[in-house]
Amino acid sequence: QVQLEESGGGLVQPGGSLRLSCAASGISLFTNTMTWHRQGAGARELVAGIVPDGNTMYADSVKGRFTISADKDANMVYLDINNLKPEDSGVYYCNTLDRVKLNSWGQGTQVTVSS
């Protein structure tokens, strides 16, 4: 059974930084593409992804500020967020491509950017 547990969210001032973590079980990061998504006031959106060979992709709105990484041995996925903006606020979810297709999501972790 696949389980993904997100953590690391919180209340941060604009310009601040956060590291979000995703603990994965029941899957191998050596064979799965992992993604981070954000749901703010609108629809849930893909913000970053990492494939097993380490290649990454980012939404235009977060390029240069977000960094996705994976520790495949520890089965952990991270999202480092710098220069946070109020529009980055929302619930952040990590997921696998298969679970996204099935519309299966975890609890997520809340990020609030406010002064």
N, C-alpha and C positions, 0 to 999 in steps of 0.2 A: 504494500500500500504506500502510495506516494504521500509524503507529508512535507510541507514547506512552512517554516515558521519565520516570519519577519520580525525584526526588532530594531531598535535604535532611533525611532522617531522621537519627536519632542517639540517643545516651543523654542524657537530660535529667532533672534533679531535679524532683520535684513542685513545681508552681507556676511552672515555667519556660515558655519559649516556643520555638516553632520555626516556620520557614516552609518548607513543602514546595512543590516546583516540579514542574511537568509540562510537558515539551517535546513538543509535538504536531507531527507531520508527516503529510502525506497527507490532511489534512482542513482545513477552514476553521472557525475559531471564530465566524465571522460567520453560520454556518448550522447549527452543531451545539450541542446541549446537552451540557455537560460535567459530570461527576460525580466526587466523591471517595468512596471506599469504604474501610472498615477491616475487617481480619480479625484479631481477637484470638483468645482461647481458643475462641470459639464460631464461629458462621457469619459470613460476610462481610456487612457491613451498609453501607447508604448513609448517609453522614454529611452530605454537602453537594452541592448542584447549582447550576449557573448556566446560564440560557438566553441565547441570543444578544442579547436586548434588555437584559440585565443583571440581570434579576430573579433572586433567589436563594432557596434553600430549605435548611433544616437539620433534622437529626434533633433531637428534643427534648433528647437527652442532651448535645448540643454547643452548643445555642443560647446566644449571649452569649459564647462562648469561641472558636469557630471562625469564620473569615471566608474565604469563597471569592471569588476575583477572577480576571479574565482580561485579558490583554493581547492583544487580537485581532490587532493588527498584528504582534506578535512570535510569535504562536501559542503563547503560554504560559498556563498555568493555575496558580494559586497557592492554597495553603491555609495561612492564618495561624492558628496554634494558640496560645492563651494559657492561663495557669493550668492547665498540664497536670496530669493526674491519673494515677495508676497504671493505672486502667481504660482510659485512652486508648492504652495500649501495644498494638502490633500492626503488621501490615504495611498500609501505605496505598497504595491504587491510584487512579489517575485513569482515566477511561474515557469513552467516548461511549455514548449510550443504545443505539445499534445494536449495539455490541460487547458490551454487557452482555447483551442479548437472545441473542447468539450464544455467551455464556459465554467470551469471548475477553479475556484479561487479560495485562497486562505483568508485569514483575518486581516492581514495587512498591518501596517504601522502608520500612525498618524503623524504627519509633519505639519506644523503650523508656523508660519513665518510672519511675525508681527512685532512691532515695536511697542 
